[in-house]
Amino acid sequence: MCAAKMGANNPMFGVPRPEGAGSPSQPIEVVDMEKNETTIYNSMSEAARALNINKSRISTYFSNNQKKPYKGRYIFHRPYLSN
């Protein structure tokens, strides 16, 4: 069944994505405690690539409402939610 619906046989093949579909990326502020630098990335994925970590680590950091630095080095903030 999967192979039968691949490529041009897929009912959504060639259909453009609706405007505004999906969730917009959220900017992430990363504080590097070792270098004493703050960097703002356009998304969690971009920050994860730059820091060479898995995106789910950043997501878990926020969902667990962590306060300690990740790996003893990085602190993540969502700039628009910071107090």
C-alpha positions in Angstrom: 0.0 0.0 0.0 2.8 2.4 0.9 4.6 1.9 -2.4 1.3 2.4 -4.3 0.8 5.9 -2.9 4.4 7.2 -3.5 5.3 10.0 -5.8 2.8 11.0 -8.4 0.3 8.5 -7.1 0.0 10.3 -3.8 -3.3 12.4 -3.7 -1.3 15.4 -2.3 1.4 15.2 -4.9 2.0 18.7 -6.4 -0.5 20.4 -4.1 1.1 23.4 -2.5 1.1 23.8 1.3 -1.6 26.2 2.5 -0.4 29.7 3.6 0.3 29.7 7.3 0.4 25.9 7.7 2.6 24.5 10.4 3.9 26.3 13.5 6.2 29.2 13.2 9.7 28.9 14.5 10.5 30.3 17.9 13.6 32.3 18.6 15.9 30.8 21.3 18.4 32.6 23.4 21.4 30.5 24.4 23.8 31.7 27.1 27.2 29.9 27.0 28.5 30.0 30.6 32.0 29.0 29.7 32.5 31.7 27.0 30.2 34.2 28.7 28.4 34.8 25.4 24.7 35.1 24.5 23.5 34.1 21.1 20.0 34.3 19.7 19.0 31.6 17.2 15.9 31.7 14.9 14.7 28.2 16.0 15.4 25.3 18.3 16.6 23.3 15.3 19.2 26.0 14.4 20.4 26.2 18.0 20.7 22.4 18.2 22.7 22.2 15.0 25.0 25.0 16.2 25.6 23.4 19.6 25.8 19.9 18.1 23.0 18.5 20.3 19.6 16.9 19.6 16.7 19.3 19.2 14.7 17.2 21.7 17.2 18.1 24.5 16.2 21.8 24.1 12.5 21.0 24.0 12.8 18.8 27.1 14.7 21.6 28.8 11.7 23.9 28.4 9.0 21.3 29.1 10.7 20.3 32.4 11.1 24.0 33.2 14.8 23.5 34.0 16.8 26.2 35.7 20.3 24.5 35.8 22.5 24.9 32.8 22.4 22.1 30.2 25.6 20.1 30.5 26.7 22.6 33.1 27.3 25.1 30.3 24.2 26.2 28.3 21.1 28.1 29.6 18.2 28.3 27.1 15.6 31.1 27.2 12.7 32.0 25.0 13.3 35.7 24.7 9.6 36.7 24.4 8.6 34.7 27.5 11.6 35.8 29.7 10.9 37.9 32.8 
